[in-house]
């Protein structure tokens, strides 16, 4: 798979591409916290005082005070009792499975789950891992009936938000399917934290799941604008992570400047909750206008918009129109994308109304 084009980000909503500036509706920095002045200041101050890296694992010499502060802050933000930091979001699912695997006997995974969830099951016995059709509770129920034996506990592994289009899988129905057997959901909420749910707690909040229904993994590299991952859940979780996860104990943790950046990013969202609610409202408005053009758009508050004409020539025309109108064309052909690829647009609260209207006018023109 080839690398993407070289881009440099500037002015918070733009990129430099081939020496020209374009409005950027791409990536996953949904609140543009990666360039927020207070977040940058927090990272800079800790870099100057404490350096860039702890150069050791948490169980040896790399346990910086900011790590525990961030775990407490992140758990409180998500409504969890405890959280454990992970080196990055991708590894958070491996840490999670290593931590809880021995508590379950059957594992059911959405066939479209993110690669990090699929890879996390490599440490499990193959005959105990079963796939079910994407976002299909009936398929999950059928798999449970076929494979779950009396006395066994099931773990369901699923995305909280589909990264390609913002779709929200039916977490509530998954929970209803497994709760009678002492089951649990492991929700990869990389694209939900900070945007899904009325207060940004993520897709479990959006689905109104009770705390006992799920463990939540995620990343600080998307809506929170920094880097690193976490696993959040009930009391006692952190001790189990340290005891059971070789990935956690063997890895170098989040660098202190980035931990400081995440702490401030969470603080910004807590101090300005309208950042979350306003982006949700914008997302619903834009999705309605896209559907009015005859293009599909799922009813999700997550600001990811998948657009494709399912025709190479028409997609190329849309790409050209976007460039002509000063918008970078974020065309993605990645595992899990629609056949032939799609334009994955993402909204932020910092895009101006003129920029959003320009995007929508360009999409409408491509439909003619």
C-alpha positions in Angstrom: 0.0 0.0 0.0 1.6 3.4 -1.0 1.9 6.2 1.4 -0.4 9.2 1.2 0.7 12.6 -0.2 2.9 14.8 2.0 0.7 17.4 3.8 1.6 20.2 6.3 -1.1 21.6 8.5 -1.6 25.3 9.1 -4.1 27.8 10.3 -6.0 25.0 12.1 -8.4 24.2 9.2 -6.0 24.1 6.2 -3.2 22.1 4.7 -0.3 22.8 2.3 -0.4 20.4 -0.6 2.0 20.8 -3.5 2.9 24.3 -2.3 -0.7 25.5 -2.2 -3.1 26.0 0.7 -6.4 24.2 0.8 -9.2 24.0 3.3 -8.9 20.6 5.0 -12.0 18.4 5.8 -9.9 15.3 6.6 -8.2 13.5 9.4 -9.7 13.0 12.8 -8.7 16.1 14.8 -12.4 16.8 15.3 -12.0 19.8 17.6 -8.7 21.0 16.3 -7.2 20.5 19.7 -3.9 19.5 18.2 -3.3 23.2 17.4 -5.2 24.7 20.4 -2.9 27.4 22.0 -3.5 26.2 25.5 -2.8 22.6 24.6 0.4 23.5 22.8 1.5 25.6 25.8 1.0 22.7 28.2 3.1 20.4 26.0 5.8 23.0 25.5 6.1 23.8 29.3 6.5 20.2 30.2 9.0 19.5 27.4 11.1 22.3 28.6 11.0 21.3 32.3 10.9 17.5 32.0 12.3 16.6 28.6 10.6 14.7 25.7 10.6 11.1 27.0 10.8 9.0 30.2 12.9 6.3 28.4 11.6 3.4 30.5 8.5 1.4 31.2 5.9 2.3 33.9 7.1 -0.7 36.0 10.7 0.4 36.0 11.9 4.0 35.8 9.3 5.6 33.5 6.3 6.2 35.8 6.0 10.0 35.6 3.5 11.8 37.9 1.6 13.1 34.9 0.7 9.5 33.9 -1.4 8.9 37.0 -2.9 12.4 36.8 -4.0 11.7 33.2 -5.4 8.3 34.1 -7.6 9.9 36.8 -8.6 12.8 34.6 -9.5 10.5 31.6 -11.5 8.1 33.8 -13.5 11.0 35.3 -14.1 12.5 31.8 -15.4 9.1 30.5 -17.4 8.3 33.6 -15.3 5.3 34.4 -13.9 4.3 37.8 -10.3 3.7 36.5 -8.2 4.0 33.4 -4.8 2.7 32.2 -2.7 4.6 29.7 -1.4 2.7 26.7 1.5 3.7 24.4 -0.9 4.4 21.6 -4.5 3.9 20.6 -3.8 0.9 18.4 -2.2 -1.0 21.3 -5.0 -0.3 23.7 -7.0 -3.2 22.4 -4.1 -5.6 22.8 -3.7 -4.3 26.4 -7.4 -4.8 26.9 -7.5 -8.4 25.6 -4.4 -9.4 27.5 -6.0 -8.0 30.7 -9.4 -9.7 30.5 -8.9 -12.8 28.3 -8.8 -15.2 31.2 -12.2 -13.9 32.5 -14.0 -15.1 29.4 -14.3 -18.4 27.4 -15.8 -17.2 24.1 -15.0 -14.2 22.0 -17.3 -12.7 19.4 -16.0 -10.1 17.0 -17.7 -7.9 14.5 -16.4 -8.9 11.1 -15.7 -5.3 10.2 -13.9 -4.5 13.5 -10.8 -2.3 13.3 -7.5 -4.0 12.6 -6.3 -3.3 16.1 -9.2 -5.4 17.5 -8.6 -8.2 15.1 -4.9 -8.3 15.9 -5.7 -8.3 19.6 -7.4 -11.7 19.3 -4.2 -13.3 18.0 -3.3 -14.3 21.5 -6.6 -16.2 21.9 -7.3 -19.8 21.0 -8.6 -19.8 17.4 -11.4 -22.1 18.1 -12.8 -19.7 20.8 -13.0 -16.7 18.5 -16.1 -16.3 16.3 -17.1 -13.6 13.9 -20.6 -12.1 13.3 -21.9 -9.9 10.6 -21.2 -6.2 10.9 -23.7 -4.3 13.0 -26.1 -7.3 13.0 -27.4 -8.2 16.5 -29.3 -11.2 15.0 -26.1 -12.6 13.6 -24.5 -12.2 17.1 -27.4 -14.0 18.7 -27.0 -16.8 16.2 -23.3 -17.1 16.9 -24.0 -17.1 20.6 -26.5 -19.9 20.2 -24.1 -21.9 18.0 -20.9 -21.6 20.1 -21.6 -20.5 23.6 -21.7 -23.4 26.0 -23.4 -23.5 29.4 -21.3 -21.7 32.0 -19.2 -19.8 29.5 -18.9 -16.0 29.5 -18.8 -14.2 26.2 -16.8 -11.1 25.3 -18.0 -9.0 22.3 -15.4 -7.0 20.5 -16.7 -4.1 18.4 -16.0 -0.6 17.1 -18.0 2.0 18.9 -17.9 4.2 15.8 -17.2 3.1 12.3 -14.1 5.1 11.2 -15.2 5.4 7.6 -18.6 7.0 7.9 -19.3 7.6 11.6 -21.9 4.8 11.8 -22.8 3.8 15.4 -23.2 0.0 15.8 -26.1 -1.2 17.9 -24.2 -1.5 21.2 -27.4 -1.7 23.3 -28.7 -4.7 21.4 -25.2 -6.4 21.7 -25.4 -5.9 25.4 -28.9 -7.4 25.6 -27.7 -10.4 23.7 -24.9 -11.2 26.2 -25.9 -9.9 29.5 -27.7 -13.0 30.6 -24.5 -15.0 30.2 -22.3 -12.6 32.2 -21.0 -11.1 29.0 -19.2 -7.8 28.4 -18.6 -5.5 25.4 -15.0 -4.4 24.6 -15.7 -1.1 22.7 -13.0 0.4 20.5 -14.0 4.0 20.8 -11.2 5.7 19.0 -13.6 7.8 17.0 -16.2 8.2 19.7 -14.3 9.7 22.6 -14.8 13.5 22.6 -17.6 13.6 20.0 -20.2 10.8 20.6 -22.6 11.1 23.5 -24.2 14.3 24.7 -21.1 15.1 26.8 -18.5 13.5 24.7 -18.0 10.4 26.8 -18.2 8.3 23.6 -20.4 5.7 22.0 -21.4 3.9 25.2 -22.9 7.2 26.4 -24.6 7.6 23.1 -26.1 4.1 23.5 -27.0 4.7 27.1 -25.1 1.6 28.2 -24.8 1.0 32.0 -21.2 1.0 33.3 -21.2 -2.8 33.9 -21.9 -3.4 30.2 -18.5 -2.5 28.7 -14.8 -1.7 28.7 -13.8 1.2 26.6 -10.6 1.6 24.7 -9.6 4.7 22.7 -7.0 7.1 21.6 -5.9 10.7 22.5 -4.8 11.1 18.8 -8.1 12.0 17.4 -10.7 14.2 19.1 -8.3 15.1 21.8 -5.6 16.2 19.4 -2.5 14.6 21.0 -1.2 11.0 21.2 -1.5 7.8 23.2 -4.3 5.4 24.2 -6.2 4.1 27.2 -8.4 1.4 28.6 -11.2 2.5 30.9 -13.5 0.5 33.1 -14.3 -0.5 36.7 -12.4 -0.4 39.9 -9.5 -2.8 40.0 -8.9 -2.5 36.3 -5.5 -0.8 36.6 -4.1 -3.5 38.9 -5.2 -6.2 36.5 -3.6 -4.4 33.6 -0.2 -4.3 35.4 -0.6 -7.9 36.4 -1.7 -9.4 33.1 -0.6 -7.2 30.2 2.9 -7.7 28.9 2.3 -5.0 26.3 1.6 -2.5 29.1 4.5 -3.5 31.3 7.0 -3.8 28.5 6.3 -0.6 26.6 7.5 3.0 27.0 4.5 5.1 28.1 3.1 8.3 26.6 5.9 11.1 26.7 5.2 13.6 29.5 4.7 16.6 27.1 1.9 14.7 25.3 0.4 13.6 28.6 0.3 17.3 29.6 -1.3 18.1 26.3 -4.1 15.6 26.8 -4.7 16.8 30.3 -5.2 20.3 29.0 -7.3 19.1 26.0 -9.7 17.3 28.3 -9.8 20.4 30.4 -10.7 22.5 27.4 -13.6 20.2 26.5 -14.9 20.2 30.1 -14.7 24.0 30.3 -16.3 24.6 27.0 -19.0 21.8 26.5 -20.5 23.8 23.6 -17.6 22.6 21.5 -19.2 19.2 21.7 -22.8 20.2 21.3 -22.2 22.7 18.5 -20.2 20.2 16.5 -23.0 17.6 17.0 -25.6 20.1 15.7 -23.4 21.0 12.7 -22.9 17.4 11.9 -26.7 16.7 11.9 -27.3 19.7 9.7 -24.7 18.8 7.1 -25.8 15.2 7.0 -29.3 16.3 6.2 -28.1 18.5 3.4 -26.0 15.6 2.0 -29.0 13.3 2.0 -31.1 16.0 0.2 -28.6 15.7 -2.6 -29.4 12.0 -3.0 -26.2 10.8 -1.3 -26.3 8.4 1.6 -25.4 9.6 5.1 -26.0 7.7 8.3 -27.9 9.4 11.2 -24.8 9.8 13.5 -23.6 12.7 15.5 -20.0 11.8 14.7 -18.6 14.3 12.2 -17.3 11.7 9.6 -18.9 12.0 6.2 -18.4 9.2 3.6 -19.0 10.3 0.0 -18.6 8.3 -3.1 -20.3 8.1 -6.5 -19.2 4.5 -6.8 -17.9 5.4 -10.2 -14.2 6.1 -10.9 -14.8 8.9 -13.4 -17.3 10.7 -11.3 -15.1 10.4 -8.2 -12.2 11.9 -10.2 -14.5 14.7 -11.3 -15.3 15.4 -7.7 -11.6 15.4 -6.8 -11.0 18.0 -9.5 -13.9 20.1 -8.4 -12.7 20.1 -4.8 -9.2 21.3 -5.8 -10.7 24.0 -8.0 -12.7 25.2 -5.1 -9.7 25.3 -2.7 -10.6 22.1 -0.8 -8.2 19.2 -0.3 -9.8 16.0 -1.6 -9.4 13.4 1.1 -9.9 10.3 -1.0 -9.3 7.1 1.0 -8.9 3.6 -0.4 -8.1 1.7 2.7 -9.2 -1.7 4.1 -12.8 -1.3 5.1 -13.5 1.5 2.6 -16.3 1.2 0.1 -15.3 -0.7 -3.1 -13.1 1.7 -5.1 -12.6 4.0 -2.2 -14.4 7.1 -0.9 -14.0 10.7 0.1 -13.8 10.8 3.9 -14.7 14.3 5.0 -14.6 15.3 8.6 -16.1 18.4 10.1 -14.7 20.5 13.0 -16.1 23.3 15.0 -13.5 25.7 13.6 -14.5 25.5 10.0 -16.3 28.6 9.0 -19.9 28.5 7.6 -18.5 29.7 4.3 -16.1 26.8 4.2 -18.8 24.3 5.0 -21.1 25.8 2.4 -18.3 25.6 -0.2 -17.9 21.9 0.5 -21.6 21.3 0.2 -21.9 23.3 -3.0 -19.0 21.3 -4.5 -20.7 18.0 -3.6 -23.9 19.2 -5.1 -22.2 20.2 -8.3 -20.6 16.7 -8.5 -24.1 15.2 -8.4 -25.3 17.0 -11.5 
